């Protein structure tokens, strides 16, 4: 069945906030993946069928410009019992797409996976086995990366930076191969940030997280979904969205420079009084000014990031908008007169 009208999350209680009906839900965000979608579905379906438990695969088309949704519609027609498709109004980004997929899940255990097949679906049972030991979230750790040095080294630096700024101690923050207990996902989707980082929020919730080494392969179409610009932007978002460390560092640096400046001034004054010599050095003075101006501009930039986040939050725009849902619920869905926003009361929080 298809519902084709703009909506925010869904009207009424979404599937996520109802009792689970299946054992597993797999959430896969898509962006221009029409060509590799059949191979992706075949591999994921084979793995899930081998578990011999009821499951569903929730595909989220994040504003693709190719034939991704056409391919999704065909998959839904051929496998309506397992395929649920969510089409967003435009490209909102990976985390909003995953959040939209979370809202439509009906499984007790929820699995996330990238669409490029760099994280093999065949590794899912390994994560599920670890989850059964009592953990809340299991994250796939790509110990041996199949990416170029230009991709892996910036990723390592960003992982270190995220760990220091957010306090979340993981080796691999970029891995989308993860397994969650339903209760954790319910709590995640009740958070109201306009820029969510699921790993940081999961840690903030106090979830028991563990990493499991998994295989890593080259992308199915030969192209990584992550670019250096996107990684840099994500790092800035994380550092300023979940930590005060950047602005504290600038404050500390400013205090240190002030102490150095005062100390240098006292030294020069004492030198002049004792030896009667004026110390000059235009080049050193210009260099010092450039350093100070650089620190000031960096500080203003960081402050601007925080102010910009406040501006984004107070606008209260929806995290994502859904255009279409293809699902296997046989109950007719009556569209509302206007899009409704899913609100959470303090009792639900």
C-alpha positions in Angstrom: 0.0 0.0 0.0 1.2 3.5 -0.8 0.7 6.8 1.0 1.8 9.7 -1.1 1.5 13.0 0.8 4.1 15.1 2.7 4.3 14.2 6.4 6.6 14.7 9.3 7.5 11.3 10.8 3.9 10.0 10.6 0.5 11.0 12.0 -0.5 9.2 15.2 1.8 6.7 16.9 4.4 5.5 14.5 5.4 1.8 14.2 8.5 2.4 16.4 6.3 3.4 19.4 4.0 0.5 19.1 4.7 -3.1 20.4 7.1 -4.9 18.1 5.7 -7.4 15.6 8.8 -8.9 14.1 12.2 -10.1 15.3 14.4 -7.9 13.1 14.2 -4.7 11.2 17.0 -3.6 8.9 17.3 0.1 8.1 19.2 1.1 5.0 19.5 4.7 3.8 19.8 5.1 0.0 21.1 7.9 -2.2 21.4 7.4 -5.9 21.7 3.6 -5.4 19.3 2.4 -8.1 22.0 0.4 -9.9 23.2 -1.6 -6.9 19.9 -2.0 -5.1 19.0 -5.4 -6.6 22.4 -6.9 -5.5 22.1 -5.2 -2.1 18.6 -6.6 -1.5 19.6 -10.1 -2.6 22.5 -10.3 -0.1 20.6 -8.7 2.8 17.6 -10.9 2.2 19.7 -14.1 2.1 21.3 -13.2 5.4 18.0 -12.3 7.1 16.3 -15.4 5.8 19.1 -17.6 7.2 18.2 -16.4 10.7 14.8 -18.1 10.4 13.0 -15.3 12.2 10.4 -12.8 10.8 12.0 -9.7 9.5 11.6 -6.5 7.4 14.0 -4.3 5.4 13.2 -0.6 5.6 14.8 1.3 2.7 14.9 5.1 3.0 15.4 7.0 -0.3 17.1 10.1 0.8 16.1 12.3 -2.1 17.8 10.3 -4.8 18.1 11.9 -8.3 18.3 8.6 -10.2 15.9 5.6 -10.5 16.3 4.5 -6.9 12.7 4.8 -5.9 11.6 3.1 -9.1 13.8 0.2 -8.2 12.4 0.3 -4.7 8.9 0.1 -6.0 9.8 -3.0 -8.0 11.3 -4.6 -4.9 8.2 -3.8 -2.9 6.1 -5.5 -5.6 8.2 -8.6 -5.7 8.7 -8.9 -2.0 5.9 -7.0 -0.2 6.1 -9.1 2.9 9.7 -7.9 3.7 10.3 -4.6 1.9 9.1 -1.3 3.3 10.2 1.8 1.4 10.3 5.4 2.7 10.9 8.3 0.3 12.0 11.6 1.8 10.9 14.9 0.3 14.5 15.9 -0.5 18.1 15.0 0.5 18.3 15.5 4.3 21.5 13.5 5.0 22.4 10.1 6.4 21.3 10.5 10.0 17.9 12.1 9.2 17.3 9.2 6.8 18.2 6.6 9.4 16.0 8.4 11.9 13.1 8.3 9.4 13.7 4.6 8.9 13.8 4.0 12.7 10.3 5.4 13.0 8.9 2.8 10.6 10.5 -0.2 12.2 8.4 -3.0 13.9 11.3 -5.3 14.9 12.5 -6.1 18.4 16.1 -5.8 17.2 17.1 -3.0 14.7 20.0 -3.3 12.3 21.5 -0.4 10.3 23.7 -0.9 7.2 25.2 1.3 4.5 24.0 0.8 0.9 27.4 0.6 -0.8 28.1 -3.0 0.5 31.5 -2.0 2.0 30.1 -3.5 5.2 29.2 -7.0 4.1 25.6 -8.0 5.2 27.0 -11.4 6.0 28.6 -10.0 9.1 25.2 -9.2 10.7 24.9 -12.6 12.5 28.2 -11.9 14.3 26.8 -8.6 15.7 23.5 -10.3 16.7 25.4 -13.0 18.6 27.3 -10.3 20.5 24.0 -8.5 21.3 22.6 -11.6 22.8 25.3 -11.4 25.5 23.5 -8.5 27.1 24.7 -5.4 25.2 22.4 -2.6 24.1 24.3 -1.6 20.9 26.9 -3.5 18.9 29.0 -1.5 16.4 31.0 -3.1 13.5 34.7 -2.1 13.8 36.4 -2.0 10.4 39.9 -2.9 11.5 41.3 -3.4 8.0 39.9 -0.7 5.7 39.7 -1.1 2.0 39.9 2.6 1.3 42.8 4.8 0.0 45.2 6.5 2.4 43.6 9.8 1.5 40.4 8.4 3.0 41.7 6.3 6.0 44.1 8.8 7.5 41.7 11.7 7.7 39.1 9.2 9.1 41.6 8.1 11.9 42.2 11.7 12.8 38.5 12.5 12.9 37.8 9.4 15.0 40.4 10.6 17.5 39.0 14.1 17.5 35.4 12.9 18.0 36.6 10.7 20.8 38.3 13.6 22.6 35.5 16.1 22.1 32.4 13.9 22.8 33.9 11.4 25.3 32.6 8.4 23.3 35.3 5.8 23.3 35.1 3.9 20.0 37.6 3.0 17.3 35.2 3.4 14.3 32.6 6.1 14.4 31.9 5.9 10.7 30.7 2.3 10.6 27.0 2.1 9.8 26.9 -1.6 10.5 25.3 -1.6 13.9 22.7 -3.5 15.9 20.4 -1.9 18.5 17.8 -3.0 21.0 14.5 -1.5 20.2 14.3 0.3 23.5 17.5 2.3 22.6 16.1 3.3 19.2 12.9 4.5 20.8 14.9 6.7 23.2 17.1 8.0 20.3 14.1 9.1 18.3 12.6 11.0 21.2 15.6 13.4 21.3 14.8 16.7 19.6 18.1 17.9 18.3 18.0 19.3 14.8 21.5 17.8 14.1 21.7 14.3 15.5 24.8 12.2 15.8 23.5 8.8 16.7 26.7 7.4 18.3 27.1 10.3 20.6 23.4 10.3 21.6 23.5 6.5 22.2 26.4 7.0 24.6 24.6 9.9 26.3 21.6 7.6 26.9 24.0 5.4 28.9 23.7 2.4 26.5 26.1 -0.5 26.9 28.0 -0.3 23.7 30.7 -2.7 22.3 32.6 -3.0 19.1 33.0 -6.2 17.1 35.7 -6.5 14.3 34.1 -7.0 10.9 35.3 -7.3 7.3 35.4 -4.3 5.1 35.2 -4.5 1.3 35.5 -2.1 -1.6 32.3 -0.2 -2.5 30.0 -2.1 -4.9 30.1 0.7 -7.4 33.8 1.6 -6.7 32.9 4.9 -5.1 32.9 5.7 -1.3 29.9 7.6 -0.1 32.1 9.8 2.2 34.1 12.7 0.8 36.7 14.7 2.7 34.5 17.8 2.7 31.6 15.8 4.2 33.9 14.3 6.9 35.2 17.8 7.8 31.7 19.2 8.0 30.6 16.2 10.1 33.6 16.7 12.5 32.7 20.4 13.0 29.1 19.5 13.6 30.0 16.9 16.2 32.6 18.9 18.0 30.3 21.9 18.3 27.0 20.0 18.6 27.9 17.7 21.5 30.8 19.3 23.3 32.1 22.6 24.7 35.7 21.5 24.2 36.4 23.7 21.1 35.3 26.9 22.8 37.1 25.9 26.0 40.3 25.3 24.0 40.0 28.7 22.4 39.4 30.3 25.8 42.5 28.5 27.2 44.6 29.5 24.3 43.5 33.1 24.7 44.4 33.1 28.4 47.8 31.5 27.6 48.5 34.2 24.9 47.5 36.9 27.3 49.8 35.6 30.0 52.6 35.4 27.4 51.9 38.9 26.3 52.0 40.3 29.8 55.1 38.4 30.6 56.9 39.6 27.5 55.8 43.2 28.3 57.2 43.0 31.8 60.4 41.4 30.5 61.0 44.2 28.0 60.2 46.9 30.6 62.7 45.3 33.0 65.3 45.0 30.2 65.0 48.6 29.3 65.2 49.8 33.0 68.2 47.6 33.8 70.2 48.0 30.6 68.8 51.2 29.2 68.2 49.7 25.8 65.1 49.9 23.7 64.2 46.5 22.2 62.8 46.9 18.6 61.8 44.3 16.1 59.1 45.2 13.5 59.1 41.8 11.9 58.6 40.0 15.3 55.8 42.4 16.1 54.0 41.7 12.8 54.4 38.0 13.2 52.9 38.2 16.7 50.0 40.3 15.5 49.2 37.7 12.8 49.2 34.9 15.4 46.9 36.9 17.6 44.6 37.8 14.7 44.5 34.2 13.6 43.5 33.1 17.1 40.8 35.7 17.3 39.3 34.7 13.9 39.4 31.1 14.9 37.6 31.9 18.1 35.0 34.0 16.3 34.4 31.1 13.9 33.8 28.6 16.8 31.5 31.0 18.6 29.7 31.5 15.3 29.2 27.7 15.0 27.6 27.6 18.4 25.4 30.7 17.7 24.4 29.2 14.3 23.3 26.0 16.1 21.2 28.0 18.5 19.6 29.7 15.5 18.9 26.4 13.8 17.4 24.9 17.0 15.0 27.8 17.7 13.6 27.6 14.1 12.3 24.1 15.1 12.1 22.9 11.5 11.4 19.2 11.2 14.4 16.8 11.0 13.0 15.2 7.9 9.9 15.2 5.7 8.4 12.0 4.2 6.9 12.1 0.7 5.9 8.5 0.3 5.7 5.2 2.2 5.4 1.8 0.7 4.7 -0.8 3.3 3.0 -4.1 3.9 0.3 -2.9 6.4 -3.0 -3.9 5.0 -5.0 -1.3 7.1 -6.0 1.7 4.9 -4.2 4.9 5.9 -6.3 8.1 5.7 -4.1 11.1 5.0 -4.5 14.1 7.4 -5.6 17.5 6.3 -2.1 18.8 6.9 1.2 17.3 7.9 1.5 16.6 11.6 4.6 16.8 13.7 5.3 13.9 16.1 5.6 15.4 19.6 6.8 13.7 22.7 5.6 14.6 26.1 7.7 14.8 29.2 6.1 11.5 30.4 7.3 9.8 27.2 10.8 11.2 27.6 
